[in-house]
């Protein structure tokens, strides 16, 4: 194999928008994510119930937006 062609792997701290930090090996210096296992509804044990509330809000918003529109 050729020497010095592979990037160096570093142990970095990945920071989530919720404030949680996780450590991973990567070639990047820093990583920021929006959702992690601490703040995602499926990982927190809320299951589909946490997502249904969001879907209901989107449906109501859609109905309000197109309330007077006829096909």
DSSP file (Angstrom, degrees, kcal/mol; ACC not computed):
  #  RESIDUE AA STRUCTURE BP1 BP2  ACC     N-H-->O    O-->H-N    N-H-->O    O-->H-N    TCO  KAPPA ALPHA  PHI   PSI    X-CA   Y-CA   Z-CA
    1    1 A X              0   0    0      0, 0.0     2,-0.2     0, 0.0     0, 0.0   0.000 360.0 360.0 360.0 151.6    0.0    0.0    0.0
    2    2 A X    >   -     0   0    0      1,-0.1     3,-0.5     2,-0.0     2,-0.2  -0.509 360.0-124.1 -74.8 144.4    1.0    3.6   -0.6
    3    3 A X  T 3  S+     0   0    0      1,-0.2    -1,-0.1    -2,-0.2     0, 0.0  -0.612  81.9  12.1 -88.9 150.0    2.1    5.5    2.5
    4    4 A X  T 3  S+     0   0    0     -2,-0.2    -1,-0.2     1,-0.1    -2,-0.0   0.772  88.2 111.4  61.1  33.1    0.6    8.8    3.6
    5    5 A X    <   +     0   0    0     -3,-0.5     2,-0.3     2,-0.1    -1,-0.1   0.586  57.3  81.4-106.0 -14.1   -2.5    8.7    1.3
    6    6 A X  S    S-     0   0    0     -4,-0.2     3,-0.1     1,-0.1    -2,-0.0  -0.697  84.5-112.4 -93.5 142.7   -5.1    8.3    4.0
    7    7 A X        -     0   0    0     -2,-0.3     2,-0.3     1,-0.1    -2,-0.1  -0.346  36.6-102.0 -69.4 154.2   -6.5   11.2    6.0
    8    8 A X        -     0   0    0     19,-0.1     2,-0.4     1,-0.0    -1,-0.1  -0.610  31.0-136.1 -77.9 132.4   -5.7   11.3    9.7
    9    9 A X        -     0   0    0     -2,-0.3     2,-0.3    16,-0.1    18,-0.2  -0.743  23.6-168.7 -88.8 135.7   -8.5   10.3   12.0
   10   10 A X  E     -A   26   0A   0     16,-3.2    16,-2.6    -2,-0.4     2,-0.8  -0.934  26.1-123.1-125.4 147.7   -9.1   12.5   15.0
   11   11 A X  E     +A   25   0A   0     -2,-0.3     2,-0.3    14,-0.2    14,-0.2  -0.826  45.8 172.5 -88.1 112.1  -11.2   12.0   18.1
   12   12 A X  E     -A   24   0A   0     12,-2.9    12,-2.3    -2,-0.8     2,-0.6  -0.793  35.5-114.5-121.1 162.1  -13.5   15.0   18.1
   13   13 A X  E     -A   23   0A   0     16,-0.3    18,-0.7    -2,-0.3     2,-0.5  -0.872  25.2-149.4 -97.4 121.6  -16.5   16.2   20.2
   14   14 A X  E     -Ab  22  31A   0      8,-4.1     8,-2.4    -2,-0.6     2,-0.5  -0.811  13.5-153.2 -91.5 125.5  -19.7   16.3   18.2
   15   15 A X  E     -Ab  21  32A   0     16,-2.2    18,-2.4    -2,-0.5     6,-0.2  -0.871   3.9-154.1-107.7 130.5  -22.1   19.0   19.5
   16   16 A X  E >   - b   0  33A   0      4,-2.6     3,-1.3    -2,-0.5    18,-0.2  -0.575  28.6-114.8 -95.7 161.0  -25.8   18.9   19.1
   17   17 A X  T 3  S+     0   0    0     16,-1.1    17,-0.1     1,-0.3    18,-0.1   0.765 116.1  60.2 -64.9 -25.1  -28.2   21.8   19.0
   18   18 A X  T 3  S-     0   0    0     16,-0.2    -1,-0.3     2,-0.1    16,-0.1   0.600 122.5-104.6 -79.6 -10.2  -29.8   20.5   22.3
   19   19 A X  S <  S+     0   0    0     -3,-1.3    -2,-0.1     1,-0.4     2,-0.1   0.296  76.0 135.2 106.5  -8.7  -26.4   20.9   24.1
   20   20 A X        -     0   0    0     -5,-0.1    -4,-2.6     1,-0.0     2,-0.4  -0.409  39.9-151.6 -73.1 149.7  -25.4   17.2   24.2
   21   21 A X  E     -A   15   0A   0     -6,-0.2     2,-0.3    -2,-0.1    -6,-0.2  -0.980  13.5-178.8-125.9 137.4  -21.9   16.2   23.3
   22   22 A X  E     -A   14   0A   0     -8,-2.4    -8,-4.1    -2,-0.4     2,-0.5  -0.944  21.6-131.1-130.1 151.7  -20.7   12.9   21.8
   23   23 A X  E     +A   13   0A   0     -2,-0.3     2,-0.3   -10,-0.3   -10,-0.2  -0.915  33.3 161.2-111.0 130.2  -17.2   11.8   20.9
   24   24 A X  E     -A   12   0A   0    -12,-2.3   -12,-2.9    -2,-0.5     2,-0.5  -0.943  39.9-112.9-140.0 158.5  -16.4   10.2   17.5
   25   25 A X  E     +A   11   0A   0     -2,-0.3     2,-0.3   -14,-0.2   -14,-0.2  -0.838  52.6 143.5 -91.6 131.0  -13.5    9.6   15.3
   26   26 A X  E     -A   10   0A   0    -16,-2.6   -16,-3.2    -2,-0.5    -2,-0.0  -0.951  59.2-116.9-156.1 171.4  -13.5   11.6   12.1
   27   27 A X  S    S+     0   0    0     -2,-0.3   -19,-0.1   -18,-0.2     2,-0.1   0.577  89.4  87.2 -90.9 -11.6  -11.3   13.5    9.6
   28   28 A X  S    S-     0   0    0    -18,-0.1    -2,-0.2     1,-0.1   -18,-0.2  -0.403  74.5-136.1 -83.9 163.5  -13.0   16.8   10.4
   29   29 A X  S    S+     0   0    0      1,-0.3     2,-0.3    -2,-0.1   -16,-0.3   0.877  85.4   9.1 -85.5 -41.8  -12.0   19.1   13.2
   30   30 A X        -     0   0    0    -18,-0.1     2,-0.4     2,-0.0    -1,-0.3  -0.982  60.7-166.6-139.1 150.4  -15.5   20.0   14.5
   31   31 A X  E     -b   14   0A   0    -18,-0.7   -16,-2.2    -2,-0.3     2,-0.4  -0.998   1.9-170.6-137.4 132.7  -19.0   18.6   13.8
   32   32 A X  E     -b   15   0A   0     -2,-0.4     2,-0.3   -18,-0.2   -16,-0.2  -0.986   9.7-172.1-122.0 135.0  -22.3   20.2   14.8
   33   33 A X  E     -b   16   0A   0    -18,-2.4   -16,-1.1    -2,-0.4     3,-0.1  -0.862  24.6-144.1-125.5 159.8  -25.6   18.4   14.4
   34   34 A X  S    S+     0   0    0     -2,-0.3     2,-0.4     1,-0.2   -16,-0.2   0.830  85.8  27.8 -89.6 -37.1  -29.3   19.4   14.7
   35   35 A X        +     0   0    0    -18,-0.1    -1,-0.2   -19,-0.1     2,-0.2  -0.985  64.8 169.9-132.8 136.4  -30.7   16.1   16.2
   36   36 A X    >>  -     0   0    0     -2,-0.4     4,-1.8    -3,-0.1     3,-0.6  -0.727  53.1 -86.1-131.9-175.8  -29.1   13.5   18.4
   37   37 A X  T 34 S+     0   0    0      1,-0.2    -2,-0.0    -2,-0.2     0, 0.0   0.704 123.3  57.3 -68.8 -18.6  -30.2   10.5   20.4
   38   38 A X  T 34 S+     0   0    0      1,-0.1    -1,-0.2     6,-0.0    -3,-0.0   0.793 118.5  27.1 -81.0 -28.3  -30.8   12.7   23.4
   39   39 A X  T <4 S+     0   0    0     -3,-0.6     2,-0.3   -19,-0.0    -2,-0.2   0.536  91.7 103.7-114.9  -7.7  -33.3   15.0   21.7
   40   40 A X     X  -     0   0    0     -4,-1.8     4,-1.8     1,-0.1     3,-0.4  -0.610  69.2-134.4 -77.5 134.5  -34.9   12.9   18.9
   41   41 A X  T  4>S+     0   0    0     -2,-0.3     5,-1.9     1,-0.2     6,-0.9   0.842 102.1  52.8 -60.2 -36.2  -38.5   11.8   19.9
   42   42 A X  T >45S+     0   0    0      1,-0.2     3,-0.5     4,-0.2    -1,-0.2   0.869 112.4  44.4 -69.3 -35.0  -38.0    8.2   18.7
   43   43 A X  T 345S+     0   0    0     -3,-0.4    -1,-0.2     1,-0.2    -2,-0.2   0.777 106.9  60.0 -78.3 -26.5  -34.8    7.8   20.8
   44   44 A X  T 3<5S-     0   0    0     -4,-1.8    -1,-0.2     3,-0.1    -2,-0.2   0.538 119.0-106.6 -80.1  -4.8  -36.3    9.4   23.9
   45   45 A X  T < 5S+     0   0    0     -3,-0.5    -3,-0.2    -4,-0.5    -2,-0.1   0.526  91.0 114.6  95.4   6.0  -39.1    6.8   24.0
   46   46 A X    > < -     0   0    0     -5,-1.9     3,-1.1     1,-0.2     4,-0.4   0.681  54.2-172.9 -80.8 -17.4  -42.0    8.9   22.8
   47   47 A X  T >>  -     0   0    0     -6,-0.9     3,-0.8     1,-0.2     4,-0.5  -0.237  59.5 -22.2  61.4-147.2  -42.2    6.8   19.7
   48   48 A X  H >> S+     0   0    0      1,-0.2     4,-2.0     2,-0.2     3,-0.5   0.695 126.2  77.5 -71.0 -18.7  -44.6    7.9   17.0
   49   49 A X  H <> S+     0   0    0     -3,-1.1     4,-1.3     1,-0.3    -1,-0.2   0.871  91.5  52.9 -61.0 -37.0  -46.6   10.0   19.5
   50   50 A X  H <> S+     0   0    0     -3,-0.8     4,-0.7    -4,-0.4    -1,-0.3   0.809 112.2  45.2 -68.2 -28.7  -44.0   12.7   19.4
   51   51 A X  H <X S+     0   0    0     -4,-0.5     4,-2.2    -3,-0.5    -2,-0.2   0.768 103.3  63.2 -84.9 -27.2  -44.2   12.8   15.6
   52   52 A X  H  X S+     0   0    0     -4,-2.0     4,-2.8     1,-0.2     5,-0.2   0.888  99.0  55.2 -65.4 -38.9  -48.0   12.8   15.4
   53   53 A X  H  X S+     0   0    0     -4,-1.3     4,-1.8     1,-0.2    -1,-0.2   0.914 109.7  46.7 -59.9 -42.8  -48.2   16.1   17.2
   54   54 A X  H  X S+     0   0    0     -4,-0.7     4,-1.8     2,-0.2    -1,-0.2   0.902 112.0  50.4 -65.8 -41.5  -45.9   17.7   14.7
   55   55 A X  H  X S+     0   0    0     -4,-2.2     4,-2.2     1,-0.2    -2,-0.2   0.891 108.0  53.0 -65.6 -39.3  -47.9   16.1   11.8
   56   56 A X  H  X S+     0   0    0     -4,-2.8     4,-2.4     1,-0.2    -1,-0.2   0.898 107.5  52.0 -63.3 -39.3  -51.2   17.4   13.2
   57   57 A X  H  X S+     0   0    0     -4,-1.8     4,-2.0    -5,-0.2    -1,-0.2   0.891 109.9  48.4 -63.4 -39.5  -49.7   20.9   13.4
   58   58 A X  H  X S+     0   0    0     -4,-1.8     4,-2.2     2,-0.2    -1,-0.2   0.874 110.6  51.2 -68.8 -37.0  -48.7   20.8    9.7
   59   59 A X  H  X S+     0   0    0     -4,-2.2     4,-2.5     2,-0.2    -2,-0.2   0.925 111.0  47.8 -65.8 -44.2  -52.1   19.5    8.6
   60   60 A X  H  X S+     0   0    0     -4,-2.4     4,-2.4     1,-0.2    -2,-0.2   0.896 111.3  51.0 -63.6 -39.6  -53.9   22.3   10.5
   61   61 A X  H  X S+     0   0    0     -4,-2.0     4,-2.2     2,-0.2    -1,-0.2   0.907 110.3  49.6 -63.2 -41.7  -51.5   24.9    8.9
   62   62 A X  H  X S+     0   0    0     -4,-2.2     4,-2.1     2,-0.2    -2,-0.2   0.918 110.8  49.8 -62.9 -44.3  -52.2   23.4    5.5
   63   63 A X  H  < S+     0   0    0     -4,-2.5    -2,-0.2     1,-0.2    -1,-0.2   0.896 111.6  48.4 -62.9 -41.3  -56.0   23.6    6.1
   64   64 A X  H >< S+     0   0    0     -4,-2.4     3,-1.0     1,-0.2     4,-0.2   0.900 111.3  50.7 -65.4 -39.9  -55.8   27.3    7.2
   65   65 A X  H 3< S+     0   0    0     -4,-2.2     3,-0.3     1,-0.2    -2,-0.2   0.903 121.2  31.5 -65.9 -41.4  -53.6   28.2    4.3
   66   66 A X  T 3< S+     0   0    0     -4,-2.1     3,-0.4     1,-0.2    -1,-0.2  -0.100  82.0 122.8-109.6  34.5  -55.9   26.7    1.7
   67   67 A X  S <  S+     0   0    0     -3,-1.0    -1,-0.2     1,-0.2    -2,-0.1   0.898  80.9  32.9 -65.4 -43.9  -59.2   27.2    3.5
   68   68 A X  S    S+     0   0    0     -3,-0.3     2,-0.3    -4,-0.2    -1,-0.2   0.401  91.1 113.3 -96.6   4.0  -61.0   29.3    0.8
   69   69 A X        -     0   0    0     -3,-0.4     2,-0.3     2,-0.0    -3,-0.0  -0.602  49.1-160.0 -82.5 131.4  -59.4   27.7   -2.3
   70   70 A X              0   0    0     -2,-0.3    -2,-0.1     1,-0.1    -3,-0.0  -0.829 360.0 360.0-108.6 151.6  -61.8   25.7   -4.6
   71   71 A X              0   0    0     -2,-0.3    -1,-0.1     0, 0.0    -2,-0.0   0.447 360.0 360.0 -85.3 360.0  -60.6   23.1   -7.0
